[in-house]
Amino acid sequence: MERLRFPVFWCGTILFGSLVFISHTDGRPNMYQLRNVCKFCDLQPTDCNGTDSGSCFTNCSITAICPQDDDVCVSIWRKKDDNVTIETLCHNRSQELYGYMLDDYKNRKCQMKEKKVPGSQFYICSCSEEECNHHLFFSPWAPPGDSPFMSVILVSLMPLFVLAVLVVSTFYCYRVCRQSKLKSDWETRKRGRRGQRDSDVCNIMIDDDRSDSSSTHANSLNHNTELLPIELDLQVGKGRFAEVYKAKLKQSASEQFETVAVKIFAAEEYASWKNEKDIFSDINLKHENVLHFLTAEERKAEKQYWLITAYHPRGNLQEYLTHHVISWEDLWLLGGSLARGVAHLHSDLTPCGRPKVPIAHRDLKSSNVLVKNDLTCCLCDFGLGLRLDSSLSVDELANSGQVGTARYMAPEVLESRINLENIESFKQTDVYSMALVLWEMTSRCNAIGEVKDYEPPFGKLREHPCVESMKDSVLRDRGRPEIPNSWMNHQGIQVVCGTIEDCWDHDPEARLTAQCVAERFNDMEHLDKLSDRSCSQEKIPEDCSVCEGK
């Protein structure tokens, strides 16, 4: 009997270790369920050229715990001209991403699949293992086959195998404790914010290489103990209320810097800073077509208030259109992303289906729209934004005043006759302004034929027309920017122009919704060729399918 005890002991240990390993091999143990952990660096340039080499790494140093149980890891590889970018993120597998459903999320590896996107190469993959979106495979990947000697190897290495399981278990316990501490710290920072729930926290950003991380990929991070280590570089913009600077954010425990944008308000512009900060602080505002927000700071020593956001080197849309003639594919990308951004602001639900307070921008214009590296738009400057909370009274809405830029004001704003009984009225004014921005894009598209120098809407007026001048043009003369017949020789431009006219209708109730405009742009994807003949006689649908009965 004594001679049998050693084998029995090891068999029991081996069985226990195997069970423990099996319960942990997928990274999601039975007793303690962890959400997926993914690389999360949003959009960044890369030297990854996996289409040639077959596979590559993202070089992303940021890791995120996904906010929802159904989230999976996703990587997106784009190549436009000579610019190659990679986007890494968590995404709900039941929701569309860039118009596609994730059908490969059960994979253990990120197997890239090519999708049709006009004007660029576009690959996307999804997977469900920890940080599986770091290593990208552009050629078919398959798991190794079973070996006939596998059982022999397992038996001979079983003691080491059990030891490895114990190490993994210890590491897992450490991660559980760390996650619990991070959640506790986050909830402490968020305590007291009106209407904020734990389920609204979309991302907890973790950097495994550093104990303390500050990055533009963390949304609405409040650091109450000290100011971020930021070095201002050069001024890139100036508005009525604030100045915008390109700046360097020093990464913790390293000499590396990350480029960010800093919007600086003087002390007397506190109200504008606070309004924009409050809007940005809503975690549900986060969207690919809304400027990514890092944090807000009170710089008491300088008597200044700062907003710190992502930096986009292409600048605002007005500057971009002034110096670039765009193609039809560019117009489709810019216009569709603009509409999606405005639709997200106006929606009372997030893309994930959570309740959200709609927001009216109220100063939508081409200089308040930024151009990202992938030639999509993101909205910025919410200093005049209005949260359309259903609890607001008519008096509170009336006190918001006649605000905005006169050139882009809707007719009902110019004559102060917004229907305060219906919060949809504020969204309708944004749609009118969006139509003028779409006209600006179209006027610089080479698909219309001869392209003239950039000119803002109502360009014959002086540089900064007053409200009274705009009343004469928009109310008395019912004027709108010109849409020449020559623009109608391209089927896509023809539909865009019909959409513009539906959005700047004098009657606010007759205008399309931003969501409808986004749907129209989605439907225009196939209109990527110049027509060989004039299409001006072809009928343009008066409305899109989603707005029937509107």
Sequence and secondary structure as in RCSB ss.txt:
>XXXX:A:sequence
MERLRFPVFWCGTILFGSLVFISHTDGRPNMYQLRNVCKFCDLQPTDCNGTDSGSCFTNCSITAICPQDDDVCVS
IWRKKDDNVTIETLCHNRSQELYGYMLDDYKNRKCQMKEKKVPGSQFYICSCSEEECNHHLFFSPWAPPGDSPFM
SVILVSLMPLFVLAVLVVSTFYCYRVCRQSKLKSDWETRKRGRRGQRDSDVCNIMIDDDRSDSSSTHANSLNHNT
ELLPIELDLQVGKGRFAEVYKAKLKQSASEQFETVAVKIFAAEEYASWKNEKDIFSDINLKHENVLHFLTAEERK
AEKQYWLITAYHPRGNLQEYLTHHVISWEDLWLLGGSLARGVAHLHSDLTPCGRPKVPIAHRDLKSSNVLVKNDL
TCCLCDFGLGLRLDSSLSVDELANSGQVGTARYMAPEVLESRINLENIESFKQTDVYSMALVLWEMTSRCNAIGE
VKDYEPPFGKLREHPCVESMKDSVLRDRGRPEIPNSWMNHQGIQVVCGTIEDCWDHDPEARLTAQCVAERFNDME
HLDKLSDRSCSQEKIPEDCSVCEGK
>XXXX:A:secstr
 HHHHHHHHHHHHHHHHHHHHHHHTTS  SSS    EEE  EEEE    HHHHSEEE     EEE SSTTEEEEE
EEEEETTEEEEEEEEEETTS BTTB    TT SSEE EEEEETTEEEEEEEE STTTTSEEESS        TTH
HHHHHHTHHHHHHHHHHHHHHHHHHHHHHHHHHHHHHHHHTT TT  GGG   EEE TT SS   TTS S    S
S   EEEEEEEEE SSEEEEEEEEE TTSS EEEEEEEEEEGGGHHHHHHHHHHHT GGG  TTB  EEEEEEET
TTTEEEEEEE  TT BHHHHHHH  B HHHHHHHHHHHHHHHHHHH SB TTS B   EE S   GGGEEE TTS
 EEE   TT EE  TT  HHHHHTT S S GGG  HHHHTT   TT THHHHHHHHHHHHHHHHHHHHTBGGGSS
      TTTTS SS  HHHHIIIIIIS       GGGGGSHHHHHHHHHHHHHS SSGGGS  HHHHHHHHHHTT
T  S  SS  TTS   SS GGGTT 
